[in-house]
């Protein structure tokens, strides 16, 4: 009987943390299901959105910077960049200032993909809280932002 108790959250904070982890998996599954028709994943979408955010910056993002911003290994970034370049969603060029550096930028095809994907992505995101009232959604958003701020 004692063995069972180690699998039970010891308090409500631990129970909330466990639920947040389960929800994170459920959210990723829902988003990836929406994106599979476009043959991309949430992680590839996150990369493309990162390139859009950086598109006004005169210096392109380096793979090491991308890995740091997304909290993933550089090898994972490289693999995804190769896939995206093959599908012409990004370009990779050697920096004219430093031959060791590779600049990554989003292409017109990448922007076109985002234009197709984003309405479905936002619809999926909105659907995650469809059982909540508007007031409950606002409260939950406020609380989750507070949790997020303490962990970012």
N, C-alpha and C positions, 0 to 999 in steps of 0.2 A: 504494500500500500504506500509506503514511503517513496518509492520510486516514481509514482504518479505525481506527487506533489512538486517535484523538480520541474515538471513541464507546465505547471500552472503559474501564471504571472503572480508575483508576490504582493503586488499593489496595483492601484489604478493607473499609476504612471507607466509601469511596465506593461500593463494591459493595453494602454493607449499606444505605446511604442510598437508593440506587437501588431496591433490593428493597422497602424500606419504602414508598417512593412508589408502586410498583406494587401492593403489598398494600393501601395506602390506597384506591386506585381499586377494587380487587377487593372490598374490604369494603363500600365505599359501594354498589357495584353489587348485592351480595348483600342488603344491608339495604333498598335501594330496591326491589328485586324483591319482597321480603317485604311491604313497605309499600304497593305499588301497588294491591293489592286494597282498601285503605282510602282510596285516592286522596290519599295524602300522601307526602311525601318525608322523607328523614332530616333535612333542615334544618328542615322544619316540625315534626317530632317533637322535635328539639332545642329548638325554641322553646317548645313545649308543656311539655316537662320543665323548662325554665327558669322558666316561670310557676308550675309546681307547687312548685319549690324556693323561689320568692319569695312564695308564697301566704300565708305566716305573717308576712310583712313588712307593717307598716301602710302603707307607701308602695309603690304599684305601680311596676313597671319602666317606665322611659321608653324610647322607641325608640332613642335615642342610647346608653343603657346596654346595651340588648340587643345592638346592633351591636358595641359594645366587648367584651362578654362572649363573643360568638360569633365575633368576628374577621371580621365581614363588613361591607359598606357599609350605611350607614343606608338608602339607597334600596332595597336588597334586603330589609331588614327591613320597610320600609313596604309594599312589594309583598306580602310574605308575610302581614303583619298584615291587610291589606285582604282577602286571600283567606280568612284564618281567621275574620275577623269576618263575612264574607258567609256562611260555613258555620256560623256561630254557635258556634265553638270558643273565642272570646275576645270580650271587650267592650272598647271604647275609650271613655273618658270624659274630658272636660276637667277638669283639676284645679280644685278649689274654691279652693285657695290661690294658684295661679298659672295664669291663663287661657292662658298660652303652653304649658303642659305638658299632655301627654296621658297618662293612666294606662291601662295595659293589664292586664287580669286574665283568668284562665281561667274558662270557664263550666262549668256542669254537663255540657253536651254535650261539652266538651273533656275533662273527667274521664272521661266514658263512653267516648269514643274511646280514651283511653289505656288504660282497663281492657280493651278489646278487643285493642288493638295490642300491648301490652307482653309478653304471653306468647309471641307469635310473634316479636317482636323479640329477646327473651332466647333463644329457641330458635335463631334464626339466629346470634346472637352465640356461643352455645355450640358450634354446628356448625362454626364457623370453625377450631376446634382439634381436631376429632374424630379426626384422624390422630395426635395426640400422646398419649402416656401421661399419667397424672395428674402424675407427677413432672416430665415435660417441660413440661407446661402451667404448673406452678408456677414452674419456672425461667424460662421465656419471659416470664411475667407479671412476675416480679421484674426481669428485664433491661429489658423495655419500660418499666416504671415508672421505672427509672433514667434511661433515655433521655428519657422525657417530662419528668421533673423538670428536666433541664438545658435544656429548650427551652420551658418555660412560666413 
